[in-house]
């Protein structure tokens, strides 16, 4: 899956490729690289969709239903573990995307829409934003 890298600069990548091929840098190469990379991501996404459909992994709740059975399974009379489940995230890299104190440079808006069922759209989450205040008023 494609992940956003706030430090990835297409222009720097194209300049490095120009240097490796002993070509002078040209701004149009940046646009061509960007278009080619978007096409690559579209192809990758299409292949992922076909594979997921063939494996019947294209239902909206497939990940939830198939998390990790060995990790979540417990036997009767099994002594409880100190930690029931160990998980990891991203090495705190997501904090760099949230708080400007931990990030330098300009914020680059990504206008692309999600391509994964891992992320929930803001509209889906925001429909619950007033539930606590409504419940307290009732």
N, C-alpha and C positions, 0 to 999 in steps of 0.2 A: 504494500500500500504506500501511496505517496504521502510524505509528511512535509509540512512546511518548515523551511529552515530560514529564520530571519536574517542569517548572516550570508546566505547564498546570493551572490550577485551575478546575474547573467552576463553583465558587461565584463566583469573580471574573468569569468569562465571563457568567454569568447576571446578576450585578450590573451589568455593563456594558450588557447588553441591556435591563435594566430602566431604566437611566438614559437610554438612547437612546430608549426608548418612553415615558418619563415615567411609569413605573409604580413603585409601592413594591415593595421586595424582599420576596419570600416564599420561605421555605425549600422549600416544595413544588415551586417552579419548578426548583430544583436537581435534585430527583429526576426530574421530568419531562424536563428537558434530558438527564440522564444516560441515561434509558431511550430517548429519541429518538435520541441519539447511538449507542447500542448497536444500535438497529434500523438506523440508517443504515450502520453498519459491517457488519452482517449482510447487508444488501442489496448493498453494495459487494463483499463477499466472494463472494456468490452470482453476481453478474455476472462477476467475475473467473474463477470456476470454469467458467461456461458458455463464456466466450470462450476460455479455455485448452483446454477440451475440443474446441471447434469447430476450433481451430488445431492440435490434437494436441500440445499442450504440457502434458498432464496426466500424463505418465509420471514416475516418481520421479527418474529421472536425466536429464530433459530439459535442465535448465540445464547440467549437466556436459558433455553431448554437444553443446550449442549455445552455448558460451561466447561467443567472438568470433572467428570464423574469420580475418578479416583480421589481427587482432592476433596470432594464434598461428601464422599460416602463414609459412613461409619458403621461398625458392626455392633451387634448387641453384646453387652458385657465387655466391650472394649474400653480399656482405661482412657480417660480423656487426656488429650495432649495439652501441653502448656499453651501452645498456639494452635488453634484449630485450622487456620488457613494462612499461608504466607503469600503475600502479593507484592508486586513491585510496580512502580510507575515509571517515570521518565527521568530519574535522577535530578528532580527539581527543576528541570528545564522549562516546565510550563510556567513556573513563577516568573521567568524572564519575559514571558509573553503577557503577563498580567500587570506587573508592577514596573513602572518606568525606572525605579531606583536601580533595578538589576539589569537594565538594558540600555545600551547606548545607540545612538543613531535615530533616524526618522522611522516612524511607524508607516509601514506599507500596507495599504488596504488590499485585501484579497477579495475580489468580487466573484470568485468562483463559488459554486454551490458544493455541498458535501457530496462525496462519492462513496460513502460507507454507511453501513447501518450502525456503526459504533457510536457515532455522534448524533445527538438529538438536535433538531432545529430549534433556534431560540423561540420561535412562535409556539412550539409544542411545550416548551418549559414555561414560558410566560403565562400560559393559561392558568397556571396554579399560583401565580405570584401574590394574589390577594386572598388566598384561602385562609391563612392564619388570622389575618385581621378580621375577615368575615366571621370566622369561628369564634373569635373573642368577643365580637359584638353580639352574637346570638346568645 
